[in-house]
Amino acid sequence: MPEDTPNPFTFDIQFGENITLSSYDNHIVRHLSNMRGQFLDSEAYQRMLDEDDRLLYEVYEIHRPEVPGELLHGISIVHPGKVGDEYYMTKGHFHTVLDTAEVYYCLRGRGFMVMENPQGNWSVEPLRPQSVLYVPPCWAHRTVNTSAEEDLVTFFVYPGDAGHDYGSIEKQGYRKLVVERDGTPAIVDNPRWLPPEKR
Amino acid sequence: MPEDTPNPFTFDIQFGENITLSSYDNHIVRHLSNMRGQFLDSEAYQRMLDEDDRLLYEVYEIHRPEVPGELLHGISIVHPGKVGDEYYMTKGHFHTVLDTAEVYYCLRGRGFMVMENPQGNWSVEPLRPQSVLYVPPCWAHRTVNTSAEEDLVTFFVYPGDAGHDYGSIEKQGYRKLVVERDGTPAIVDNPRWLPPEKR
């Protein structure tokens, strides 16, 4: 092992009106314009975008070397809102090293993790404060905020060498969408989704 | 990838008088008798043991395959108390795959993580609720509870293939001890510790 192994470090998750980190290396912001093609209702998307390029979600990351054995970690914040009747969500991704897992711990808010594997199997698991979610190796995953007012905030940990593959799932979309029906969240089929054998 | 990829799953961290998990696979208990040779004051240790083989700490684990890409996770609970003037602590370990990290998120209590790498460099970081601690690859780590009344509870995540090597650090002990001095925690040298070149 190298002589210059980095020192251990500590930081705090600060629970105020917003949840913040006492230190971090990278702040990623994703606006509506970064999500073209992701929401089913493309007309509603364009109308919203013409008004304002809203902030949909943010990620605060701690930098670590992107190698096996290290653990990348940080927090994800999805703001409340909808495009048409579809709730704000992250783009979602497979890991580039497909067989790597991810652990989420929900700090605040209400929502779902929408997941899917390359065979087209799907899973939608609830997120609420103090819940731990395990995304096993090989499952694409996207966070959806179903609250009308509150951020959905999660702490995440994944292997250093995992990487992010956004393209594969972007092409055919996720099998399931989370939309508002009669004032409550509903999990519905994505009419644009294609099963693996038809892609 | 195999057709039978396991499904994603969720469980809750339940904050009551004790912190518990809504589901888990394994419950590890470590009593005073499991910690022979770990505390500096061996007479105080033996006196306590003759009275009662107290419960020092517990771990609740979620089972995952022990392979790279998976993430092992669970909670660790160190109860309050002292052996002589040395606070209750975990045995601590290197990972068998030495260059694997671990992330801790403190859920309750007060204490320290005592760490050391094979070169004999040391680090002692505080643990308090909402603090995240990163144990980089190659650092042995031990949790110490410095509260007089409260459990020290942490949520942990580490790579599936990491493994636990208790023996290496057990032989020479940690370089630093956490003891009570004038009613407050103090970090002191371990008189039994040997530098790498003298082992």
HADDOCK unambig.tbl for C-alpha pairs under 7 A between the chains (distance, minus, plus):
assign (segid A and resid 6 and name CA) (segid B and resid 136 and name CA) 6.70 0.50 0.50
assign (segid A and resid 7 and name CA) (segid B and resid 136 and name CA) 6.94 0.50 0.50
assign (segid A and resid 8 and name CA) (segid B and resid 123 and name CA) 6.92 0.50 0.50
assign (segid A and resid 8 and name CA) (segid B and resid 134 and name CA) 5.61 0.50 0.50
assign (segid A and resid 8 and name CA) (segid B and resid 135 and name CA) 5.09 0.50 0.50
assign (segid A and resid 8 and name CA) (segid B and resid 136 and name CA) 5.78 0.50 0.50
assign (segid A and resid 9 and name CA) (segid B and resid 133 and name CA) 5.87 0.50 0.50
assign (segid A and resid 9 and name CA) (segid B and resid 134 and name CA) 5.44 0.50 0.50
assign (segid A and resid 10 and name CA) (segid B and resid 125 and name CA) 6.94 0.50 0.50
assign (segid A and resid 10 and name CA) (segid B and resid 131 and name CA) 6.63 0.50 0.50
assign (segid A and resid 10 and name CA) (segid B and resid 132 and name CA) 5.51 0.50 0.50
assign (segid A and resid 10 and name CA) (segid B and resid 133 and name CA) 4.39 0.50 0.50
assign (segid A and resid 10 and name CA) (segid B and resid 134 and name CA) 6.27 0.50 0.50
assign (segid A and resid 11 and name CA) (segid B and resid 131 and name CA) 5.62 0.50 0.50
assign (segid A and resid 11 and name CA) (segid B and resid 132 and name CA) 5.36 0.50 0.50
assign (segid A and resid 11 and name CA) (segid B and resid 133 and name CA) 6.71 0.50 0.50
assign (segid A and resid 12 and name CA) (segid B and resid 130 and name CA) 5.69 0.50 0.50
assign (segid A and resid 12 and name CA) (segid B and resid 131 and name CA) 4.24 0.50 0.50
assign (segid A and resid 12 and name CA) (segid B and resid 132 and name CA) 5.88 0.50 0.50
assign (segid A and resid 13 and name CA) (segid B and resid 130 and name CA) 5.30 0.50 0.50
assign (segid A and resid 13 and name CA) (segid B and resid 131 and name CA) 6.13 0.50 0.50
assign (segid A and resid 69 and name CA) (segid B and resid 99 and name CA) 5.80 0.50 0.50
assign (segid A and resid 69 and name CA) (segid B and resid 100 and name CA) 3.88 0.50 0.50
assign (segid A and resid 69 and name CA) (segid B and resid 101 and name CA) 5.75 0.50 0.50
assign (segid A and resid 69 and name CA) (segid B and resid 137 and name CA) 6.62 0.50 0.50
assign (segid A and resid 69 and name CA) (segid B and resid 159 and name CA) 6.58 0.50 0.50
assign (segid A and resid 70 and name CA) (segid B and resid 100 and name CA) 5.94 0.50 0.50
assign (segid A and resid 70 and name CA) (segid B and resid 101 and name CA) 5.25 0.50 0.50
assign (segid A and resid 70 and name CA) (segid B and resid 137 and name CA) 6.59 0.50 0.50
assign (segid A and resid 71 and name CA) (segid B and resid 101 and name CA) 6.32 0.50 0.50
assign (segid A and resid 99 and name CA) (segid B and resid 69 and name CA) 5.82 0.50 0.50
assign (segid A and resid 100 and name CA) (segid B and resid 69 and name CA) 3.88 0.50 0.50
assign (segid A and resid 100 and name CA) (segid B and resid 70 and name CA) 5.95 0.50 0.50
assign (segid A and resid 101 and name CA) (segid B and resid 69 and name CA) 5.75 0.50 0.50
assign (segid A and resid 101 and name CA) (segid B and resid 70 and name CA) 5.26 0.50 0.50
assign (segid A and resid 101 and name CA) (segid B and resid 71 and name CA) 6.34 0.50 0.50
assign (segid A and resid 123 and name CA) (segid B and resid 8 and name CA) 6.92 0.50 0.50
assign (segid A and resid 125 and name CA) (segid B and resid 10 and name CA) 6.95 0.50 0.50
assign (segid A and resid 130 and name CA) (segid B and resid 12 and name CA) 5.69 0.50 0.50
assign (segid A and resid 130 and name CA) (segid B and resid 13 and name CA) 5.31 0.50 0.50
assign (segid A and resid 131 and name CA) (segid B and resid 10 and name CA) 6.64 0.50 0.50
assign (segid A and resid 131 and name CA) (segid B and resid 11 and name CA) 5.64 0.50 0.50
assign (segid A and resid 131 and name CA) (segid B and resid 12 and name CA) 4.25 0.50 0.50
assign (segid A and resid 131 and name CA) (segid B and resid 13 and name CA) 6.12 0.50 0.50
assign (segid A and resid 132 and name CA) (segid B and resid 10 and name CA) 5.51 0.50 0.50
assign (segid A and resid 132 and name CA) (segid B and resid 11 and name CA) 5.36 0.50 0.50
assign (segid A and resid 132 and name CA) (segid B and resid 12 and name CA) 5.89 0.50 0.50
assign (segid A and resid 133 and name CA) (segid B and resid 9 and name CA) 5.87 0.50 0.50
assign (segid A and resid 133 and name CA) (segid B and resid 10 and name CA) 4.39 0.50 0.50
assign (segid A and resid 133 and name CA) (segid B and resid 11 and name CA) 6.71 0.50 0.50
assign (segid A and resid 134 and name CA) (segid B and resid 8 and name CA) 5.61 0.50 0.50
assign (segid A and resid 134 and name CA) (segid B and resid 9 and name CA) 5.44 0.50 0.50
assign (segid A and resid 134 and name CA) (segid B and resid 10 and name CA) 6.28 0.50 0.50
assign (segid A and resid 135 and name CA) (segid B and resid 8 and name CA) 5.08 0.50 0.50
assign (segid A and resid 136 and name CA) (segid B and resid 6 and name CA) 6.69 0.50 0.50
assign (segid A and resid 136 and name CA) (segid B and resid 7 and name CA) 6.94 0.50 0.50
assign (segid A and resid 136 and name CA) (segid B and resid 8 and name CA) 5.79 0.50 0.50
assign (segid A and resid 137 and name CA) (segid B and resid 69 and name CA) 6.63 0.50 0.50
assign (segid A and resid 137 and name CA) (segid B and resid 70 and name CA) 6.60 0.50 0.50
assign (segid A and resid 159 and name CA) (segid B and resid 69 and name CA) 6.56 0.50 0.50
